[in-house]
Amino acid sequence: MIPGTGKLDYNKTPLLIFWETTKSCDLACRHCRASAIMEPLPDEMNIEESIRFVRSISSFDGMKPITILSGGDVMKKRGLKEIIGEFSRLHLKFSLSPSATERLNDEMIHFMKENGVASMSLSLDGSNREVHDRIRGVDGVFERTMKLISDLKAATIPLQINTTVMRENLRDLPAVLKTLIEKGIGVWEVFFLITTGRGSELLDLTSEEYEEVNKWLLYSTSYGMHVRTVESPMYRRIVSEYNSSGRLEGGDLYQYLVDRTVDLLGLPKGIPSSPIANTSDGKGTIFVAHNGDVYPSGFLQMPLGNVRERSLKEIYAGNDTLKRIRDPSGYDGKCGICEYNNICGGSRARAFTRTGNPFGSDPACIYVPHQMTEIRGGSVAVN
């Protein structure tokens, strides 16, 4: 904790630990970093190693991080009940991000509830079966997801919906928003692609489309939706700009999304509003892979150590790469001099994937920092 503030010191303690408990998953999502893997990989942490890792989370000072258990499909993790039982015994906060399969049944939902799961998330990438099942690669997943939304809400387990934005569902986003509102979902976490593995570049958006979609996401909050973005920290810059100007304007794509939203939901009764966080890959968040390898995030595949050999507390606080990531003023290119770099900082994963430099500028951002703009003889020079 930072003395006198009640806030976590992100140089020492993450707010969130994302734990890829297993690579095993029955789905074959088009944008996923891996193909469907039916069985756990040989190097996956076993039950004993997994429980030791859970216990090590208690070593963080002050308020303990929240651990999000994911995969693959976390429901295929061997020893999952024992692992969750350990979280519960140690009074450590945990959430789950499972796949919508038959493994997430009434018995498991009851077990999660009884063991104090803080929240759960489900993925919904389309407003209908045709779009969602095509993206997820398995027929029937849309109907299963709709049923699970009802089951989890009936169990009074806090639920958020995750959506990955890509070319295939870009114009379906207003209908997804309508579905979430109708289902009583209040938190929408929107992922943007890092084009690795099977996440083909053909699915990704242009930089201009990134800007337009993020502006529309802020507009969508005027319907009462709480929006968070993943690998699109530019959303925070857009929120900050709106807070300063009170204006939210965009181009043709933005206007289409707004018009479609009004067609489906009517005019909003609120105004755009969204909190601004300053976490990012390796700054307030950290990722632990199925085999114990530690990365700044699941999308930034730069190994920092392994929890089988060193504690996550030691790796998080002491790694030189993470220390540099947590100081955006030292980034290269425009992200290093941008006036929004403390709340945004650009996607380190996208910079690394596209340019090979994790400290470079986010290629998806079209914003030009003030320091890069000079008025010279009536012309604007951008360096």
N, C-alpha and C positions, 0 to 999 in steps of 0.2 A: 504494500500500500504506500501511497505518497503521503507522508505525514501531514496531518491537518486538512486533508482534502477528502478523505474517504474513497479515493479513487485508486484503482490498480496502477502500479508502476509497470507499464508495458515493457520496460527494459529488463524486468525481473520475472514477471508473472503474466502469462497469457490469460485473456478472458475466456477464450474458447480453445479446446483441444479437439481437433477432428481426428478420429481414430478409424482408419480403414481396417476393420477387424478381420476381414477376409476378402479375397478377390473373387470368391465363388459367387456366381449369380446366374440365374436361368434366363435372364433377359438379354437382348442383343441390341441395345439402344444405338441409334445411328451416330449419335454425337459422343458416345462414351469413349474413354481412353483405352478400353480393352474390349475384346470380343467376349461372348458368353463363355463362362468358365464353370463347368458343372461340378467340379470337385475342388477342395482347397489345394493351394499350391504347396509343394513339399516344404518350403521355407517359412510357412505361416507360423506365427507364435502359437505354441500349444496352450492348453488350459492353464498350466502352472505358470508359464511365462506371462500369460495375459493377466492373471491375478496379481502377480508381482508388479506388473506395470500399473495396475489400478491402485495398488497400495502406495506406489511411489508418488502418485498425484498428491497424496496427503502431505508430502514434504514441502510443497510450495508454501511460502509465508503468507500469512493473512488470509484473505478470502480465497478459497480454492477455485481453480478454473472449472467451468462447465465442460463436460466431455460429450461430444456428439458421436455416437457409435454408428458407423455406416459400413459400406462395402464398396464393391460387390453388393451382395445382399446380406445385411447383418443377421437376418433370420437364419442364414446357413452357417453361421459361426458355431463351431463345435464348442460346447461348454458355455453357451450364451447364458443359460439360467444361473450357472455358478458365478459367472462374471458380473451379471446384474445384481446378484445377491451380495457380492462384495461391495459394489457401489453403495447399495442400500445399507449394509452393515456399517460402512465407514461414513455414512451421511454425506457422500459426495454427490453433487448434482450431475445428472446424466440425461441425455435425450437420445432418441433413436430416429434413424432415417432409413426405414426398410423399403424393400421393393413390394409392389402390390401383387403378392402371390398367395397361394393357399396356406403357406407357412404362417402368415400373420392371421391367425384364427381367433375365435372367441376366447379360447383357453389362454393363448399368449397375451392377448389384450388384457385379460383379467390379471395375469401374472405381472405385467408391466405396471398396471395400476396399483396393485398391492405392494409393489416394491418401490413406489415413489417416483416413477418416471416423470421428469419435469415437463416434457413435451415430446411430440412426435411430428414427423413431416412425411408427406407423401408427394410424389411427383405427378404433375398434370401438365402435359405439353400441348394439349389441344382440347377444344371445347366439345369434341364429339369423338366417336369411336374411330372414324376413318383417319383423322389426323393423329390422335394419340397412339393408337395401336400401330400405325405405320412407323412412327418415330421410335416406339419402344420395341418393335420387332417381334411382338407376340400378340396374336389375336385374343381378345377378351380382357385385356388389361384395363381398358377404359371402364367397363362395367364393374370390374373388381375394385378399381379405385373409387368409384362412386359409392359402392357398398361400404368400403372401409372408412370413407369419410363419415358416413352415417354411424357406423359402429363405434368409431373412436369418439365422436361427439356424444353418442349415447353413454359412453363410459366416462364422460367429462374429462378426457385427457386433452390438454391444450394441443391444438393442431395447426400447423402451418402448411401451406402448399408451395412447392418448388416448381418453377417453370424455367426451362432452358429456351432462350430466344434464338431462333435460327430462321433461315429463309423460308422453311416449310410452314412455320406457324406465325410468321410475322403479322399477317393481316387478320389472324384469328385471335390476337391478344385481347381485343375488346370483348369478344365472346367468352374467352377464358375468365376475364374479370367478372362478367355477368354471372357465370357459373359459380365462382367463388362467393360472390355476394349472396346468391340464392341459397348456397349451402351454409351460410353463416360463418365463413372463413374470414378472419380479421387480419391475418399476416400472410403476405405474399413475398416469397424470396425468389428473385428473378436472376437467373444465371446467364452469363454471356460466354460465348464459346472461346476456348483456348484451343486452337486447331492442332491437336496432336492425335496420334493414333488414328482411330476411325472417325474422329471429328473432322471430317473433310472440310477444306477451305471453301468448297462449293456451298456449304451450309451457312457460312459466316456472312455477316453484314458488312457494308461499307462503313467508313468512318462517319460519313454524313448520316447514315441510317442509325448508327449508334447514338449520335446526338439527338436525332428525332425521337427514337424510342425512349431514351432516358427522359426527355422532356415530357413525353406522354405518360410515362410512369409517374412522374410527379403530378401531372394533371389527374391521374387516376386516384390519387389520395384524397381528392375533393369528394369522392364517394365514400369516404370513411375507411379506405383500405390502408393498412400500414405496409409500406413497401421497403424491402431491403434488396440491395443488389450484390451480386458476387462477380468478381473480375470486371466490374464496371464502376470503379470509384469516381469516375467523372460525374456520376449521379449526384454526388455530394457537392461538387462544384456548381452544378445546375441548380440544386436546392439553395445554395448560398447566393447565387446570382438572383434567383427569384426573391429570396428574403430581402435583398437589398433594393431591388427595383419594383417588385410587385407585379412584374410583367412576365408572362409565359407565352412565348411565340415560337413558331417553327415553320418549316416548309411544307411541301405537299404531303409527305408521309405523315408528319405530325398531324396535319389538318385532317387527313383521312381517318387516322386513329381516333381523333377527337370526335369527328362527325359520326363515325360508326358507334362510338361509345354512347353518344347522346341518343342515337337511333335506338339502341338496345336498352338504355337505362334512364333516359330522360336527362334533363339538365341536372347538374350536381347541386346539392343543397349546402355543401360546404365549400371551403377554399383549399387549394393545395397546401399541404403541410407535411413535413417529414423531418425527423430528427437527424442531426449530422453527427456521425461517429468519426473516429480517426484511427480505427483499426485497419490493418491491411495484412497481406501475406507476410508472416514473420513478425508482425507488430501487433501484439494483442491476440493473434491467432497462430496456431502451429498445427502441423499435420504429422501423424504417425501412421506409417504404412503397415500392411499386414505382417511384414517380417521384422518390424521394429525400426526400420529406417525412418529418420526424421527429415522432413522437408519444410520449407517455409509455408507451402500449401500443397494440396494434392495436384495442383496445376503447374506448380513451379518445381520441377524435378531436379533439384540441386541437393544432393545428400549432405546432411550436416552432422550425422552421427547415428548411433543406433541405441535404442533403449535397452537392448540386451547387454550392452557394454558400459553405458554411462546413463545416469538419470536424466530424464527429460528436463528437470529443473536446471541441471548443469549445462546441458546442451543449449537450452533456450537463452539463458542469461549470458553464457560465455562465448558463443560462436561468433567469430569475426564477421562472417557474412551477414548474420542477423543484426549485428550491431550497425553495420552500414545500411542495411535495409531500413532500420528504424530512424535513420537520419536523412530524410529526403532532400535536405539542402545540399547533400553531397552527390545527388544523382547527376548523371550526364544529360546533356541536351536540355530541352525546354522544361522537362519535369523538375530539373534541379533549380531553376530560377522562377518557376511558376508561383504566383502569389497564393495559389490554392494547394501547394504541395503538402502542407501538413494535414489537411482534411481529405485530400485526394491522393496525390503522389503517383497516380497512374498505376496500371496493372503491371506488377513486376513479372508475373507469369507470361503475359503477352509480349512484353519487351524481350524477355529471354527467348521465348519460342520463335518470335519473328526475326530478332536481330542477333541472338546469341549473347546479348549483354543484359543481365538482370537489373542493371542500374541505369539503363538507357530510357528513352522516352517511350511512352505507350503509343504504338502506331495507330490505335483506334481513336485517339483524341485529336479533334480538329482545333481545339482552343489554342490561341496564340497569347502567351503571357505578355503582360505590359512591358517587361524589360526587353522583349524581343522586337518591340515596335518603336521605331524612331521616325519622327517627322523630319524629312530632309528636303527642303525646297518644295514643299507641297506634296511630296510623294511619301509613301509608307514603305520602309525597308524592313523586311523580316529576315533576320540572320539565323 
